[in-house]
């Protein structure tokens, strides 16, 4: 069964737009990875500054391969003017890991 990785990003209000634009500009970066199943960027509505980056993978090995390859390369690139990397939009990050033990989808028409 699949695994889920949720990256909890603490994002100050003044950095929300920056974070969302950065994710939008990376469209397709994870979707073409072997074993990738799903992605969602969840914006907080109330009571927290934490965004949730939800990814679902076929297995732990697929996630690890993406982390050590495409994701690592993406985070090492991306230079701003003057050759400096842009400042992170998040002030903190925590990774949660889950195994999918039950699932359901919409009814098939």
C-alpha positions as CSV (number, residue, x, y, z in Angstrom):
1,X,0.0,0.0,0.0
2,X,1.1,3.6,-0.6
3,X,2.9,5.9,1.8
4,X,2.1,9.6,2.5
5,X,4.7,12.3,3.4
6,X,3.4,15.6,4.8
7,X,5.9,18.4,5.1
8,X,4.6,20.9,7.7
9,X,6.0,24.4,6.7
10,X,5.7,27.3,9.1
11,X,5.1,30.3,6.8
12,X,4.8,33.8,8.2
13,X,1.8,35.7,6.6
14,X,4.1,38.0,4.7
15,X,5.8,35.0,3.0
16,X,2.6,33.1,1.9
17,X,2.5,34.5,-1.6
18,X,6.2,33.8,-2.1
19,X,5.8,30.2,-1.0
20,X,2.8,29.6,-3.2
21,X,4.5,31.2,-6.3
22,X,7.6,29.0,-5.7
23,X,5.5,25.9,-5.7
24,X,3.5,27.0,-8.8
25,X,6.8,27.6,-10.7
26,X,7.9,24.0,-9.9
27,X,4.9,22.5,-11.5
28,X,5.8,19.1,-12.9
29,X,8.9,18.7,-10.8
30,X,7.6,15.9,-8.7
31,X,4.8,14.5,-10.9
32,X,7.2,12.8,-13.3
33,X,9.1,10.9,-10.5
34,X,8.9,7.1,-10.5
35,X,6.4,6.0,-7.8
36,X,4.8,9.4,-7.4
37,X,1.0,9.3,-6.9
38,X,-0.4,12.6,-5.6
39,X,0.5,16.2,-4.5
40,X,-1.4,18.9,-2.7
41,X,-0.2,22.2,-1.2
42,X,-2.7,23.1,1.6
43,X,-3.0,26.7,2.8
44,X,-4.0,27.3,6.4
45,X,-7.4,28.9,6.8
46,X,-7.4,29.8,10.5
47,X,-5.5,29.2,13.7
48,X,-2.0,28.4,12.3
49,X,0.7,29.6,10.0
50,X,1.5,26.0,8.9
51,X,1.1,25.0,5.3
52,X,0.9,21.2,4.6
53,X,2.7,19.8,1.6
54,X,1.0,16.4,1.0
55,X,2.7,13.9,-1.3
56,X,1.7,10.3,-1.8
57,X,4.1,7.6,-3.1
58,X,4.0,4.0,-4.2
59,X,6.6,3.1,-1.5
60,X,9.3,4.4,0.7
61,X,12.0,3.6,-1.9
62,X,10.3,5.9,-4.5
63,X,10.1,8.8,-2.0
64,X,13.8,8.3,-1.0
65,X,14.9,8.2,-4.6
66,X,13.1,11.5,-5.3
67,X,14.5,13.1,-2.1
68,X,18.1,12.1,-3.0
69,X,17.8,13.0,-6.7
70,X,15.3,15.6,-8.2
71,X,14.3,17.2,-4.9
72,X,17.8,17.7,-3.7
73,X,18.8,19.1,-7.1
74,X,15.9,21.5,-7.1
75,X,16.7,22.8,-3.6
76,X,20.4,23.3,-4.5
77,X,19.5,25.3,-7.7
78,X,17.4,28.4,-8.1
79,X,19.7,31.4,-7.7
80,X,18.5,34.9,-7.3
81,X,20.2,38.1,-8.6
82,X,23.9,38.3,-7.7
83,X,24.3,34.5,-7.5
84,X,22.7,34.1,-4.1
85,X,20.0,31.5,-3.3
86,X,16.6,33.1,-2.4
87,X,15.7,33.3,1.3
88,X,13.4,30.4,2.4
89,X,9.7,31.4,2.6
90,X,9.2,29.0,5.6
91,X,10.7,29.6,9.0
92,X,10.5,26.0,10.0
93,X,9.8,22.5,8.6
94,X,8.7,19.1,10.0
95,X,8.2,15.9,8.0
96,X,5.4,13.5,9.0
97,X,5.3,10.0,7.5
98,X,2.2,7.7,7.2
99,X,1.3,4.4,5.7
100,X,-2.1,4.2,3.9
101,X,-4.1,1.5,5.6
102,X,-7.5,2.4,4.2
103,X,-8.7,4.4,1.3
104,X,-11.8,5.2,-0.8
105,X,-12.5,7.2,-3.8
106,X,-15.5,8.8,-5.5
107,X,-18.0,6.4,-6.9
108,X,-17.5,5.4,-10.5
109,X,-20.2,6.8,-12.8
